Amino acid sequence: MGFLDDAKKQLTKAVDDHGDKIRDGLDKAGDVADKKTKGKYTDQIAKGKTAATGALDKLDGKKDDFAEERPKPSPPPRPPSKPGPGVSDPGTPTDPTGPTG
């Protein structure tokens, strides 16, 4: 058996023995990444977590190491965005020909 075969065997055993802990770690890492990006990449992060758990689950040729996808709590609502430079607030008149003070 070569080095990679030994590594795969050890990884398969670790996933079989500690799949729940690995899954929790992936969930926590995804949640941290989602928070840091302020929800901008929620879909991509979820796809990455699904791909990682799927790959780990297939190590031994069986889909028995991870439970079904856990429901994801809804992300917190985003605060209203502020107008950027050069964009006026809709409640502020900007007509330069209007009355001046």
SETILO-584217 format. One record per atom (N, C-alpha, C, O): residue in three letters; atom name; x, y, z. Coordinates in nm, 2 decimals, decimal comma, always signed. Last residue first. Layout:
BEGIN
SITE/ala/CA/X/Y/Z
...
// end
This chain:
BEGIN
SITE/gly/N/-3,20/+7,94/+0,04
SITE/gly/CA/-3,20/+7,99/+0,17
SITE/gly/C/-3,27/+8,11/+0,20
SITE/gly/O/-3,27/+8,15/+0,32
SITE/thr/N/-3,28/+7,94/-0,27
SITE/thr/CA/-3,16/+7,92/-0,19
SITE/thr/C/-3,17/+8,00/-0,06
SITE/thr/O/-3,15/+8,12/-0,07
SITE/pro/N/-3,51/+7,77/-0,48
SITE/pro/CA/-3,48/+7,87/-0,39
SITE/pro/C/-3,35/+7,84/-0,30
SITE/pro/O/-3,33/+7,72/-0,27
SITE/gly/N/-3,37/+7,60/-0,78
SITE/gly/CA/-3,47/+7,62/-0,67
SITE/gly/C/-3,42/+7,73/-0,58
SITE/gly/O/-3,31/+7,79/-0,59
SITE/thr/N/-3,17/+7,52/-0,94
SITE/thr/CA/-3,24/+7,64/-0,98
SITE/thr/C/-3,35/+7,68/-0,88
SITE/thr/O/-3,41/+7,78/-0,89
SITE/pro/N/-3,08/+7,27/-0,86
SITE/pro/CA/-2,99/+7,39/-0,84
SITE/pro/C/-3,06/+7,52/-0,87
SITE/pro/O/-3,01/+7,62/-0,84
SITE/asp/N/-3,26/+7,03/-0,69
SITE/asp/CA/-3,27/+7,12/-0,80
SITE/asp/C/-3,19/+7,25/-0,78
SITE/asp/O/-3,21/+7,32/-0,69
SITE/thr/N/-3,27/+6,85/-0,50
SITE/thr/CA/-3,14/+6,87/-0,55
SITE/thr/C/-3,15/+6,97/-0,67
SITE/thr/O/-3,05/+6,98/-0,74
SITE/pro/N/-3,43/+6,77/-0,18
SITE/pro/CA/-3,44/+6,83/-0,32
SITE/pro/C/-3,30/+6,87/-0,37
SITE/pro/O/-3,21/+6,91/-0,29
SITE/thr/N/-3,44/+6,46/-0,03
SITE/thr/CA/-3,37/+6,59/-0,03
SITE/thr/C/-3,38/+6,65/-0,17
SITE/thr/O/-3,33/+6,59/-0,27
SITE/gly/N/-3,53/+6,21/-0,04
SITE/gly/CA/-3,61/+6,31/+0,03
SITE/gly/C/-3,55/+6,44/+0,03
SITE/gly/O/-3,61/+6,54/+0,09
SITE/pro/N/-3,35/+6,05/-0,17
SITE/pro/CA/-3,47/+6,09/-0,24
SITE/pro/C/-3,55/+6,19/-0,17
SITE/pro/O/-3,64/+6,26/-0,23
SITE/asp/N/-3,02/+6,17/-0,16
SITE/asp/CA/-3,13/+6,11/-0,08
SITE/asp/C/-3,26/+6,15/-0,15
SITE/asp/O/-3,28/+6,27/-0,18
SITE/ser/N/-2,82/+6,13/-0,46
SITE/ser/CA/-2,89/+6,21/-0,35
SITE/ser/C/-2,99/+6,13/-0,28
SITE/ser/O/-3,04/+6,03/-0,33
SITE/val/N/-2,51/+6,03/-0,54
SITE/val/CA/-2,65/+5,99/-0,54
SITE/val/C/-2,72/+6,06/-0,43
SITE/val/O/-2,67/+6,05/-0,31
SITE/gly/N/-2,25/+6,10/-0,51
SITE/gly/CA/-2,32/+6,14/-0,63
SITE/gly/C/-2,46/+6,10/-0,64
SITE/gly/O/-2,53/+6,14/-0,74
SITE/pro/N/-2,17/+5,80/-0,33
SITE/pro/CA/-2,14/+5,94/-0,37
SITE/pro/C/-2,20/+5,98/-0,50
SITE/pro/O/-2,21/+5,89/-0,60
SITE/gly/N/-2,47/+5,61/-0,24
SITE/gly/CA/-2,33/+5,63/-0,27
SITE/gly/C/-2,30/+5,77/-0,30
SITE/gly/O/-2,39/+5,86/-0,31
SITE/pro/N/-2,71/+5,58/+0,02
SITE/pro/CA/-2,68/+5,63/-0,12
SITE/pro/C/-2,53/+5,65/-0,13
SITE/pro/O/-2,47/+5,70/-0,04
SITE/lys/N/-2,71/+5,29/+0,22
SITE/lys/CA/-2,70/+5,43/+0,21
SITE/lys/C/-2,67/+5,47/+0,06
SITE/lys/O/-2,59/+5,40/+0,00
SITE/ser/N/-2,94/+5,02/+0,26
SITE/ser/CA/-2,82/+5,08/+0,21
SITE/ser/C/-2,83/+5,23/+0,20
SITE/ser/O/-2,93/+5,29/+0,18
SITE/pro/N/-3,08/+4,89/+0,56
SITE/pro/CA/-3,10/+4,96/+0,44
SITE/pro/C/-2,97/+5,02/+0,39
SITE/pro/O/-2,89/+5,07/+0,47
SITE/pro/N/-2,93/+4,58/+0,67
SITE/pro/CA/-2,97/+4,72/+0,70
SITE/pro/C/-2,99/+4,79/+0,56
SITE/pro/O/-2,93/+4,75/+0,46
SITE/arg/N/-3,07/+4,25/+0,61
SITE/arg/CA/-2,96/+4,35/+0,58
SITE/arg/C/-3,02/+4,49/+0,62
SITE/arg/O/-3,13/+4,52/+0,60
SITE/pro/N/-3,17/+4,02/+0,86
SITE/pro/CA/-3,20/+4,11/+0,75
SITE/pro/C/-3,09/+4,22/+0,73
SITE/pro/O/-3,02/+4,26/+0,83
SITE/pro/N/-2,97/+3,72/+0,90
SITE/pro/CA/-3,03/+3,84/+0,96
SITE/pro/C/-3,06/+3,94/+0,84
SITE/pro/O/-2,99/+3,94/+0,74
SITE/pro/N/-3,06/+3,42/+0,73
SITE/pro/CA/-2,96/+3,52/+0,77
SITE/pro/C/-3,04/+3,64/+0,82
SITE/pro/O/-3,15/+3,67/+0,79
SITE/ser/N/-3,24/+3,14/+0,87
SITE/ser/CA/-3,24/+3,26/+0,78
SITE/ser/C/-3,13/+3,36/+0,83
SITE/ser/O/-3,11/+3,38/+0,95
SITE/pro/N/-3,06/+2,84/+0,93
SITE/pro/CA/-3,14/+2,95/+0,98
SITE/pro/C/-3,13/+3,07/+0,88
SITE/pro/O/-3,03/+3,08/+0,81
SITE/lys/N/-3,09/+2,55/+0,74
SITE/lys/CA/-3,01/+2,67/+0,77
SITE/lys/C/-3,10/+2,78/+0,82
SITE/lys/O/-3,20/+2,81/+0,76
SITE/pro/N/-3,13/+2,21/+0,83
SITE/pro/CA/-3,19/+2,34/+0,78
SITE/pro/C/-3,11/+2,45/+0,83
SITE/pro/O/-3,06/+2,46/+0,94
SITE/arg/N/-2,88/+1,98/+0,72
SITE/arg/CA/-2,96/+2,05/+0,83
SITE/arg/C/-3,02/+2,17/+0,78
SITE/arg/O/-2,96/+2,24/+0,69
SITE/glu/N/-2,89/+1,71/+0,50
SITE/glu/CA/-2,86/+1,85/+0,52
SITE/glu/C/-2,95/+1,91/+0,63
SITE/glu/O/-3,07/+1,90/+0,63
SITE/glu/N/-2,87/+1,40/+0,68
SITE/glu/CA/-2,92/+1,48/+0,58
SITE/glu/C/-2,89/+1,63/+0,61
SITE/glu/O/-2,86/+1,66/+0,72
SITE/ala/N/-2,56/+1,31/+0,83
SITE/ala/CA/-2,70/+1,31/+0,83
SITE/ala/C/-2,74/+1,40/+0,71
SITE/ala/O/-2,66/+1,47/+0,65
SITE/phe/N/-2,28/+1,13/+0,72
SITE/phe/CA/-2,34/+1,26/+0,75
SITE/phe/C/-2,49/+1,25/+0,74
SITE/phe/O/-2,54/+1,18/+0,65
SITE/asp/N/-2,21/+0,87/+0,66
SITE/asp/CA/-2,14/+0,94/+0,76
SITE/asp/C/-2,20/+1,07/+0,81
SITE/asp/O/-2,18/+1,11/+0,92
SITE/asp/N/-2,32/+0,72/+0,45
SITE/asp/CA/-2,37/+0,70/+0,58
SITE/asp/C/-2,30/+0,78/+0,69
SITE/asp/O/-2,34/+0,77/+0,81
SITE/lys/N/-2,30/+0,64/+0,17
SITE/lys/CA/-2,35/+0,77/+0,21
SITE/lys/C/-2,41/+0,75/+0,35
SITE/lys/O/-2,53/+0,76/+0,37
SITE/lys/N/-2,00/+0,47/+0,07
SITE/lys/CA/-2,13/+0,47/+0,13
SITE/lys/C/-2,17/+0,61/+0,17
SITE/lys/O/-2,08/+0,69/+0,20
SITE/gly/N/-1,74/+0,49/-0,01
SITE/gly/CA/-1,83/+0,44/-0,10
SITE/gly/C/-1,98/+0,43/-0,05
SITE/gly/O/-2,07/+0,38/-0,12
SITE/asp/N/-1,58/+0,62/+0,17
SITE/asp/CA/-1,59/+0,47/+0,18
SITE/asp/C/-1,69/+0,41/+0,08
SITE/asp/O/-1,72/+0,29/+0,09
SITE/leu/N/-1,61/+0,88/+0,08
SITE/leu/CA/-1,48/+0,83/+0,09
SITE/leu/C/-1,49/+0,67/+0,10
SITE/leu/O/-1,40/+0,61/+0,04
SITE/lys/N/-1,85/+1,02/+0,07
SITE/lys/CA/-1,83/+0,92/-0,04
SITE/lys/C/-1,69/+0,85/-0,02
SITE/lys/O/-1,66/+0,76/-0,10
SITE/asp/N/-1,84/+1,21/+0,27
SITE/asp/CA/-1,93/+1,10/+0,28
SITE/asp/C/-1,90/+0,98/+0,18
SITE/asp/O/-1,93/+0,87/+0,21
SITE/leu/N/-1,67/+1,39/+0,16
SITE/leu/CA/-1,62/+1,32/+0,28
SITE/leu/C/-1,71/+1,19/+0,29
SITE/leu/O/-1,66/+1,09/+0,33
SITE/ala/N/-1,83/+1,49/-0,05
SITE/ala/CA/-1,70/+1,43/-0,08
SITE/ala/C/-1,65/+1,34/+0,04
SITE/ala/O/-1,60/+1,23/+0,02
SITE/gly/N/-2,04/+1,60/+0,10
SITE/gly/CA/-2,07/+1,49/+0,01
SITE/gly/C/-1,94/+1,42/-0,03
SITE/gly/O/-1,94/+1,30/-0,04
SITE/thr/N/-1,92/+1,80/+0,25
SITE/thr/CA/-1,98/+1,69/+0,32
SITE/thr/C/-2,00/+1,57/+0,23
SITE/thr/O/-1,99/+1,46/+0,26
SITE/ala/N/-1,84/+1,96/+0,03
SITE/ala/CA/-1,74/+1,91/+0,12
SITE/ala/C/-1,80/+1,79/+0,20
SITE/ala/O/-1,73/+1,68/+0,21
SITE/ala/N/-2,08/+2,04/-0,09
SITE/ala/CA/-1,98/+1,96/-0,17
SITE/ala/C/-1,88/+1,89/-0,07
SITE/ala/O/-1,84/+1,78/-0,10
SITE/thr/N/-2,20/+2,17/+0,12
SITE/thr/CA/-2,27/+2,05/+0,07
SITE/thr/C/-2,16/+1,97/-0,01
SITE/thr/O/-2,16/+1,85/+0,00
SITE/lys/N/-2,02/+2,39/+0,15
SITE/lys/CA/-2,04/+2,30/+0,26
SITE/lys/C/-2,10/+2,17/+0,21
SITE/lys/O/-2,07/+2,06/+0,26
SITE/gly/N/-2,06/+2,51/-0,11
SITE/gly/CA/-1,93/+2,46/-0,07
SITE/gly/C/-1,94/+2,36/+0,05
SITE/gly/O/-1,87/+2,25/+0,05
SITE/lys/N/-2,32/+2,59/-0,09
SITE/lys/CA/-2,28/+2,49/-0,19
SITE/lys/C/-2,15/+2,43/-0,16
SITE/lys/O/-2,13/+2,31/-0,18
SITE/ala/N/-2,30/+2,78/+0,11
SITE/ala/CA/-2,39/+2,66/+0,13
SITE/ala/C/-2,35/+2,55/+0,03
SITE/ala/O/-2,34/+2,43/+0,07
SITE/ile/N/-2,14/+2,96/-0,01
SITE/ile/CA/-2,09/+2,90/+0,11
SITE/ile/C/-2,17/+2,77/+0,13
SITE/ile/O/-2,11/+2,67/+0,17
SITE/gln/N/-2,31/+3,05/-0,22
SITE/gln/CA/-2,18/+2,98/-0,25
SITE/gln/C/-2,13/+2,91/-0,13
SITE/gln/O/-2,07/+2,80/-0,15
SITE/asp/N/-2,52/+3,17/-0,07
SITE/asp/CA/-2,55/+3,05/-0,16
SITE/asp/C/-2,42/+2,98/-0,19
SITE/asp/O/-2,42/+2,85/-0,19
SITE/thr/N/-2,38/+3,38/+0,07
SITE/thr/CA/-2,45/+3,27/+0,14
SITE/thr/C/-2,47/+3,15/+0,05
SITE/thr/O/-2,45/+3,04/+0,10
SITE/tyr/N/-2,23/+3,60/+0,01
SITE/tyr/CA/-2,20/+3,48/-0,05
SITE/tyr/C/-2,27/+3,36/+0,01
SITE/tyr/O/-2,21/+3,25/+0,01
SITE/lys/N/-2,32/+3,81/+0,17
SITE/lys/CA/-2,31/+3,83/+0,03
SITE/lys/C/-2,29/+3,70/-0,05
SITE/lys/O/-2,33/+3,69/-0,16
SITE/gly/N/-2,33/+3,80/+0,45
SITE/gly/CA/-2,44/+3,73/+0,37
SITE/gly/C/-2,43/+3,75/+0,22
SITE/gly/O/-2,52/+3,70/+0,15
SITE/lys/N/-2,10/+3,92/+0,53
SITE/lys/CA/-2,23/+3,99/+0,56
SITE/lys/C/-2,34/+3,93/+0,47
SITE/lys/O/-2,42/+4,00/+0,42
SITE/thr/N/-1,86/+3,79/+0,54
SITE/thr/CA/-1,90/+3,84/+0,41
SITE/thr/C/-2,04/+3,91/+0,41
SITE/thr/O/-2,09/+3,95/+0,31
SITE/lys/N/-1,87/+3,70/+0,81
SITE/lys/CA/-1,76/+3,79/+0,76
SITE/lys/C/-1,79/+3,86/+0,63
SITE/lys/O/-1,75/+3,97/+0,60
SITE/lys/N/-2,09/+3,53/+0,80
SITE/lys/CA/-2,09/+3,65/+0,88
SITE/lys/C/-1,99/+3,75/+0,83
SITE/lys/O/-2,02/+3,87/+0,82
SITE/asp/N/-1,99/+3,33/+0,64
SITE/asp/CA/-2,11/+3,40/+0,60
SITE/asp/C/-2,12/+3,53/+0,67
SITE/asp/O/-2,16/+3,63/+0,62
SITE/ala/N/-1,77/+3,24/+0,78
SITE/ala/CA/-1,75/+3,30/+0,65
SITE/ala/C/-1,87/+3,38/+0,61
SITE/ala/O/-1,85/+3,49/+0,55
SITE/val/N/-1,92/+3,14/+1,00
SITE/val/CA/-1,82/+3,24/+1,02
SITE/val/C/-1,79/+3,31/+0,89
SITE/val/O/-1,79/+3,44/+0,88
SITE/asp/N/-2,06/+2,93/+0,88
SITE/asp/CA/-2,13/+3,04/+0,95
SITE/asp/C/-2,04/+3,16/+0,97
SITE/asp/O/-2,08/+3,28/+0,95
SITE/gly/N/-1,86/+2,76/+0,79
SITE/gly/CA/-1,95/+2,83/+0,69
SITE/gly/C/-2,02/+2,95/+0,75
SITE/gly/O/-2,04/+3,05/+0,69
SITE/ala/N/-1,76/+2,68/+1,04
SITE/ala/CA/-1,67/+2,76/+0,94
SITE/ala/C/-1,76/+2,83/+0,84
SITE/ala/O/-1,73/+2,94/+0,81
SITE/lys/N/-1,98/+2,55/+1,14
SITE/lys/CA/-1,93/+2,67/+1,21
SITE/lys/C/-1,84/+2,75/+1,11
SITE/lys/O/-1,85/+2,87/+1,11
SITE/asp/N/-2,01/+2,34/+0,95
SITE/asp/CA/-2,12/+2,43/+0,97
SITE/asp/C/-2,07/+2,56/+1,04
SITE/asp/O/-2,10/+2,67/+1,00
SITE/leu/N/-1,76/+2,21/+0,98
SITE/leu/CA/-1,79/+2,27/+0,86
SITE/leu/C/-1,91/+2,37/+0,87
SITE/leu/O/-1,90/+2,48/+0,81
SITE/gly/N/-1,80/+2,12/+1,25
SITE/gly/CA/-1,69/+2,22/+1,22
SITE/gly/C/-1,71/+2,28/+1,08
SITE/gly/O/-1,69/+2,40/+1,07
SITE/asp/N/-2,01/+1,95/+1,22
SITE/asp/CA/-2,03/+2,07/+1,31
SITE/asp/C/-1,92/+2,17/+1,27
SITE/asp/O/-1,95/+2,29/+1,27
SITE/arg/N/-1,89/+1,75/+1,06
SITE/arg/CA/-2,00/+1,83/+1,01
SITE/arg/C/-2,02/+1,96/+1,09
SITE/arg/O/-2,05/+2,06/+1,03
SITE/ile/N/-1,70/+1,66/+1,25
SITE/ile/CA/-1,65/+1,72/+1,12
SITE/ile/C/-1,76/+1,81/+1,06
SITE/ile/O/-1,74/+1,92/+1,02
SITE/lys/N/-1,87/+1,55/+1,43
SITE/lys/CA/-1,78/+1,66/+1,47
SITE/lys/C/-1,73/+1,74/+1,35
SITE/lys/O/-1,72/+1,86/+1,35
SITE/asp/N/-1,99/+1,35/+1,28
SITE/asp/CA/-2,07/+1,45/+1,34
SITE/asp/C/-1,99/+1,57/+1,38
SITE/asp/O/-2,03/+1,69/+1,37
SITE/gly/N/-1,77/+1,18/+1,21
SITE/gly/CA/-1,85/+1,26/+1,11
SITE/gly/C/-1,93/+1,37/+1,17
SITE/gly/O/-1,94/+1,48/+1,10
SITE/his/N/-1,58/+1,02/+1,34
SITE/his/CA/-1,61/+1,16/+1,39
SITE/his/C/-1,69/+1,24/+1,29
SITE/his/O/-1,67/+1,36/+1,29
SITE/asp/N/-1,56/+0,77/+1,23
SITE/asp/CA/-1,56/+0,78/+1,37
SITE/asp/C/-1,61/+0,92/+1,42
SITE/asp/O/-1,67/+0,93/+1,53
SITE/asp/N/-1,56/+0,82/+0,95
SITE/asp/CA/-1,66/+0,72/+1,01
SITE/asp/C/-1,67/+0,74/+1,16
SITE/asp/O/-1,78/+0,73/+1,21
SITE/val/N/-1,35/+1,00/+0,94
SITE/val/CA/-1,48/+1,04/+0,90
SITE/val/C/-1,59/+0,95/+0,95
SITE/val/O/-1,69/+1,00/+1,00
SITE/ala/N/-1,14/+0,83/+1,02
SITE/ala/CA/-1,17/+0,95/+1,09
SITE/ala/C/-1,31/+1,00/+1,06
SITE/ala/O/-1,39/+1,04/+1,15
SITE/lys/N/-1,15/+0,64/+0,81
SITE/lys/CA/-1,18/+0,60/+0,95
SITE/lys/C/-1,21/+0,72/+1,04
SITE/lys/O/-1,31/+0,71/+1,12
SITE/thr/N/-1,08/+0,80/+0,60
SITE/thr/CA/-1,20/+0,73/+0,60
SITE/thr/C/-1,24/+0,69/+0,74
SITE/thr/O/-1,36/+0,70/+0,78
SITE/leu/N/-0,82/+0,87/+0,67
SITE/leu/CA/-0,92/+0,98/+0,66
SITE/leu/C/-1,06/+0,91/+0,66
SITE/leu/O/-1,15/+0,97/+0,72
SITE/gln/N/-0,69/+0,62/+0,66
SITE/gln/CA/-0,70/+0,70/+0,79
SITE/gln/C/-0,81/+0,80/+0,78
SITE/gln/O/-0,88/+0,82/+0,88
SITE/lys/N/-0,72/+0,57/+0,39
SITE/lys/CA/-0,77/+0,47/+0,49
SITE/lys/C/-0,79/+0,55/+0,62
SITE/lys/O/-0,89/+0,53/+0,69
SITE/lys/N/-0,58/+0,78/+0,27
SITE/lys/CA/-0,72/+0,76/+0,25
SITE/lys/C/-0,79/+0,67/+0,35
SITE/lys/O/-0,90/+0,70/+0,40
SITE/ala/N/-0,32/+0,72/+0,36
SITE/ala/CA/-0,39/+0,85/+0,40
SITE/ala/C/-0,54/+0,84/+0,38
SITE/ala/O/-0,61/+0,88/+0,47
SITE/asp/N/-0,27/+0,48/+0,24
SITE/asp/CA/-0,28/+0,48/+0,38
SITE/asp/C/-0,35/+0,61/+0,43
SITE/asp/O/-0,43/+0,61/+0,52
SITE/asp/N/-0,28/+0,57/-0,03
SITE/asp/CA/-0,38/+0,46/+0,02
SITE/asp/C/-0,39/+0,46/+0,17
SITE/asp/O/-0,50/+0,45/+0,22
SITE/leu/N/-0,06/+0,74/-0,03
SITE/leu/CA/-0,20/+0,79/-0,05
SITE/leu/C/-0,30/+0,69/-0,01
SITE/leu/O/-0,41/+0,73/+0,04
SITE/phe/N/+0,16/+0,56/+0,01
SITE/phe/CA/+0,13/+0,67/+0,11
SITE/phe/C/-0,02/+0,72/+0,09
SITE/phe/O/-0,09/+0,73/+0,19
SITE/gly/N/+0,05/+0,22/-0,08
SITE/gly/CA/+0,13/+0,34/-0,09
SITE/gly/C/+0,08/+0,45/+0,01
SITE/gly/O/-0,01/+0,43/+0,09
SITE/met/N/+0,08/-0,12/+0,00
SITE/met/CA/+0,00/+0,00/+0,00
SITE/met/C/+0,09/+0,12/+0,00
SITE/met/O/+0,19/+0,13/+0,07
// end
